[in-house]
Amino acid sequence: MPSLYRCENTKSLETIKNEQYEKRGEKKPSPSKKKKINFNTCKKNTLNSLNEVEHFLRNFSGFMKYVKLYKILK
């Protein structure tokens, strides 16, 4: 059965970089440190995005009025 996703067939970026270092005979670079998750900033970002979506949906009827007017004047 063929795979459904293209990403299954491709190599990861890290694997490709490691193969390139091995070909050159260089040492592999040490893995970069992962950033810790800061829940306060994640919470603020989530709330901001939800507020933006809510604002857009509340003003959607006003936006539709402009679209209808544009179609009439077109």
C-alpha positions as CSV (number, residue, x, y, z in Angstrom):
1,M,0.0,0.0,0.0
2,P,1.5,3.4,-0.9
3,S,2.2,5.8,1.8
4,L,-0.3,8.7,2.1
5,Y,2.1,11.3,3.2
6,R,5.2,12.6,1.4
7,C,7.0,13.1,4.7
8,E,7.2,9.4,5.2
9,N,9.4,9.0,2.1
10,T,11.8,11.9,2.9
11,K,14.7,11.9,5.2
12,S,14.7,14.3,8.2
13,L,16.9,17.4,8.0
14,E,19.1,16.2,10.9
15,T,19.7,12.9,9.1
16,I,20.8,14.7,5.9
17,K,23.1,17.0,7.9
18,N,24.7,14.1,9.8
19,E,25.4,12.3,6.5
20,Q,27.1,15.4,5.1
21,Y,29.3,15.6,8.2
22,E,30.2,12.0,7.9
23,K,31.2,12.4,4.2
24,R,33.5,15.3,5.1
25,G,35.1,13.4,8.0
26,E,34.1,16.1,10.5
27,K,32.7,15.6,13.9
28,K,29.0,15.9,14.4
29,P,27.9,19.1,16.1
30,S,26.5,18.8,19.5
31,P,22.7,18.9,19.5
32,S,21.2,22.3,20.3
33,K,19.5,22.8,23.6
34,K,15.7,22.8,23.5
35,K,14.0,25.8,24.9
36,K,11.8,25.1,27.9
37,I,8.1,25.7,27.4
38,N,7.0,28.9,29.1
39,F,3.4,28.3,30.0
40,N,2.7,32.0,30.7
41,T,3.7,33.1,27.2
42,C,1.8,30.2,25.7
43,K,-1.3,31.2,27.7
44,K,-1.0,34.9,26.6
45,N,-0.5,33.9,22.9
46,T,-3.5,31.6,23.0
47,L,-5.7,34.2,24.6
48,N,-4.6,36.8,22.1
49,S,-5.3,34.6,19.2
50,L,-8.8,33.6,20.6
51,N,-9.6,37.3,21.1
52,E,-8.6,38.0,17.5
53,V,-10.8,35.2,16.1
54,E,-13.7,36.3,18.3
55,H,-13.3,39.9,17.1
56,F,-13.3,38.8,13.5
57,L,-16.4,36.6,13.8
58,R,-18.3,39.4,15.6
59,N,-17.5,41.8,12.8
60,F,-18.1,39.3,10.0
61,S,-21.6,40.6,9.2
62,G,-20.2,44.1,8.7
63,F,-17.6,42.7,6.4
64,M,-20.3,40.9,4.4
65,K,-22.1,44.2,3.9
66,Y,-19.0,45.6,2.2
67,V,-18.6,42.5,0.0
68,K,-22.2,42.8,-1.1
69,L,-21.8,46.5,-1.9
70,Y,-18.6,45.8,-3.8
71,K,-20.4,43.1,-5.9
72,I,-23.2,45.6,-6.7
73,L,-20.8,48.4,-7.7
74,K,-18.6,46.1,-9.7
